[in-house]
Each structure stands twice: as structure tokens, then as C-alpha cells.
Amino acid sequence: MSSLTQRSSGLVQRRTEASRSAADKERAAGGGGGSGEDDTQSRRDEQDDDDKGDSKETRLTLMEEVLLLGLKDREVICKSDAPTGDVLLDEALKHVKETQPPETVQNWIELLSGETWNPLKLHYQLRNVRERLAKNLVEKGVLTTEKQNFLLFDMTTHPLTNNNIKQRLIKKVQESVLDKWVNDPHRMDKRLLALIYLAHASDVLENAFAPLLDEQYDLATKRVRQLLDLDPEVECVKTNANEVLWAVVAAFTK
């Protein structure tokens, strides 16, 4: 797992902007957010506004957002076995529901991703995850499908066709650790918190921070490091904690 405190040359070239208003810099470098019911309600209202900005056709699943950030993916599982309407997630839930005795979260991540060394459990692996996610994004108008010729064979690719959705996603990730940073994972939107952890585990979180100015980049990566350094076993027993989320975090950050 690559460290966010190092700037990998193999990822997106970071763009520097010589001219940016001092107000933007000051706001980005500001400290943690305030507390209280008003702040909490304000963040909820802002989140609702962001959600309303997505049409029904372009609302993305968590896995699709990870794929969109860097065209990589990881599997996630859900606490309920009720159908979700997402084919990949329902396939994973079916395995979880039908397996006795139950497996641990760590084991499920290895089984569903195909990283198990047990040949008798290879059937648990979710097949063609990347391609299936890409096709979902094609259907939602985010990506398109093209054929590229490589001498002896053709390869199917999925170039980005709707950059607005990706830029909105990048902005949401950036703001979560800059302007809207609350300095408490339990006050953060759970879905956004999961996205940050999964994007980091998939080595694509750097892509969201690449366009930032130097001091913004340093502040963003510092705050992500704060999240990564949390002890999942401690966090999962706190009030209103999502146990499954922290169990997955523990598996990815061990």
C-alpha cells in the first residue's frame, strides 16, 4: 500500500497554479471544522445538495466512484443480506449469506478479490469486476466503449466521456479533507469516509489530490494520514460507529 505522504511519479502529474487568490489558499489551509448541531445540519444540507446534483442515471455506486477516480477497484460487503439492486454487491451478499460457518471480513475481502490461496474457495471470486464496473459507467453515460487495435488483437477500452461527473467526484473528495474537514471520522459522511479508505487502498486517492497547490496537497495528505493512523478496534466501539466499515478499514490498513 503506497504512502500518501510520498508523491509518486508514476501517478498523475501534479498541476501547479501560480495564480490563485490568497483567500482560496487561506481557506484550504484552515484548521478543523467547528462543532455543534448547526454545523452538522449545514453539512447534511450540503450533502443533500450534492446528491440532488446527480441525476438518477448518473448516480454512482461506491465501487464505481473508486473505479472512476483511477480505474481500479476493490470489493466491499454489506451488513444486510437484502437485495441492493447492484449486481456485484448482491453477488457478494449471496456468497456471504450462503456460507457456513461465517467468514471474517478479512477472509471475505481475500475470497471475493481472488487473493485466497485456498483452491477450494476460488469460486467465491467476483469475476471481471473491472469490466463490469466499466460497463455500468458506460450505461450511465460516464464512460464510452472503443476498440483499439494492437497488431494481432483488438482491445476494448472505456475512455471518459463525461468529465463533469469525475470532476464533481474529485471536488467532493478534496473538500472532505480541506474546506469541509471536521477532524472527527464519526462526524464525516460514512459513504465519503469509506470512499477515502477504499480509494487509498486501491492506490487512486492520489489522483484526486494531484491538481492541488503544494500547501493544499500537504494539508490533504496530512489529514488522510490522520485517518489511516486511527485504530479501527478503538473506533468501532464508539457511539454510532459503523462496525462493518471499521472492520473493512482494519483489513485494508493492517
N, C-alpha and C positions, 0 to 999 in steps of 0.2 A: 504494500500500500504506500503510495508516494506521499511525501510530506508536503503540506500546503505551504510550509514556510520556505520552501525552495522553489525557484522559478524554473520550471522545466523548459528547456529549449525545444523539446520535441512537441510541445503543445502550441496553441495559437500564439502568434507573435503579438505581444502586448503593444497596444497603441498608446502613444504619449500625446497629450494635447497641451501645447504650450499656452494656449489662451483659454482659460476657464475662470469664471468670476470668483472673487475671493469668498463670496457668500456661499457658493457651492462647496468650496473646499472646507470652509469652516463648518458647514452643516454635516458634511461627510465625515469629518474628523471628530465630531461631537461625541460626548460620552454616552452612557447607557440611558435608556428612556425613563420617563417618570413612572410613578405608580398611582394606583387609585382606580376607582370604578370608572371615572370619566375617561382615563387613558385606555382602559380595557374596552369600553364601549366604542371609543373612537377607532381603535384598531379593528374591532369587529365590523364597524361600518365600512372602513376602507377595504377590508377583505371582501365584504359583500359587493362593494362597487367593482372590485377586480373580477369577481365571479360573474357579475352581470355583463362585464365587457366581453365575455366569451359567449359566442352563440352556442346553441345546442349541438351543432355539427362540429364545432371546433373545441369543445371542452375535452381536455386530455386526461387520461389516467396517469397515475403517478409513474408507472413504468414508461409510458410514452414520453413524459416530460424528461425523465432521465435519458432516454434514447435521443430526444431532441437536443439536449444540451451537448451531447458528444457522440451520438450514435453508438452508445454502448448500453448495456442493460444488466440488471440484477433482478432476481426473483424476490417477491415479497409474499407473505402469507397473511391470512386474516383470522381474527379470533372467532368469528361466526362462520357456520357452515352453510348459511343461507345463500342461495344463488345471487351473484352480484351483477350479472349481465356482462361481465368481462370474461371472455373465453379463457384466457390464460389463467386468470385468478380462479375461476370456477374449476378449471382442470386441476390446479394445485390443491384447492379445497377438497375436491373429490378424493385425492390421494390421502390427505390428512384425515378425512372422516372415516375412510375405509381401512386404515392401518391400525392394527392392534398387535402388541401394546403401542401406545403413543410414542412418537419420537420427540426428541428435544428440538427446540428452534434451530440450534446449531446443526443438528443432523438433517433437518428438513432443508436448510439452505444448501447443504452439500448434496443432498439427494436430488433436489429439484434442478440444481445447476449442473448436475452430472459430474460433480467433483468427488464422488464417493469412490472408494477403492473396492467396494463390495460388488462383484459382478452379478450377484443375485438381486441387487436393488437398482440396476441400471434402468429398469423400466419406469422408475419414478421421474427420470429426467424430462423436463419440458423441452420438446423438440422445436428447433427452428424459431427460437424466441425472437431473435433479432429481426428475422424476415417477417414474422407475423406482426410484430410491433410496427415495422415499417409499412406494411400493407394497411394497418389500421390508420396510420397517419396519412397515407395516400387517400384513403376513403374520406378522411376528414378535410382533405384539401391542403394539408400542411406540406406534404412531400409529393413528388411525382415519380413516375417509373420510366426509366430509359434503358436502352440496351447499348453496351459498349463492346466493341469488337477488339479482342486481343489475339489476333492472328488465327489461332486454332480454335478458339471458342468465343462465345458471346457471354458477357456477364451482365446481369441485371443490377442496376443501381437505382438509388432513390434520392435524387437531388432535392434540396429545399426549394419549395415554390412559394411559400407564404412566410416571408421573413418577419412580418409584423408579430405573428404569434410567438416566434422564437425570441424576438427582442423583448416582448412583454414578459416572457418567462425569465429571461436574463435579468431584466429590471427588478422583477419580484424577488429573485434570489439575492441580488445586490442590496436592495433596500432592507432585506431582513437582517443583514449584519451591518448596515450603515445607518441610514436615516430612521429606520423603524426598529432598531436594536433595543431589546428590553432587558437584556442582561439576566434573563431567567428562562431556561428552556421550558418550564411549565406554564409560562405565560405566552409562549410562542404558539402560533398556529401549528397543530400537531402534524398536519399534512405537509406543511412547509418545512418543519423540522425534520421529518422523515426524508423529504426530498434532498435536503442538505447532506444528511448522512449517507444516503444511497448514491448521490452524485459523487461524493468524495470516495466512497468505496469503489465506484466504477471509474475513477480517475478522470472525471469530466467536470468537476466543480471548478477547476482552474479556467475552463473555457468561459465561465460566467464572469470571472474576475479579470480576465485578460484586458478588456478595454479601459480599466480603471486607471486613474492617475496614481503615481507612486504612493502617496500617503494614504489614499483611499484603499489601494491594494494591500498595503501593510496592515491597515486597521481591519479590513475584512478578513484577511488570513489569520490575524491575531485572534479575532473573535471566534472564527471557526475552530481554531486550535483550542480555545476555551471549551467549546462543545465537545471536541474529541477527547479532551482530558477528563471529562466527567466520568464518574464511576457509575455504570449502569445499575449495579446492585444497590447502590445508595439511592439513585434517582427513582427507581421503580417502586420504592416503598413510600414515597412522598404522596401527599394528598393529591387526588385526581390524576395520578400518574397513569400512563398507558403502559401496562406491563408488557404487552406484545412488542410495542415499539422499542422499549428498552432492552428486551431480550434479543431483538434483531440487532440493535446497536452493539450489544455485548459480543455477538457473534462476528460482527464486522471489524470491531476495534480490539479484539483480543490480542 
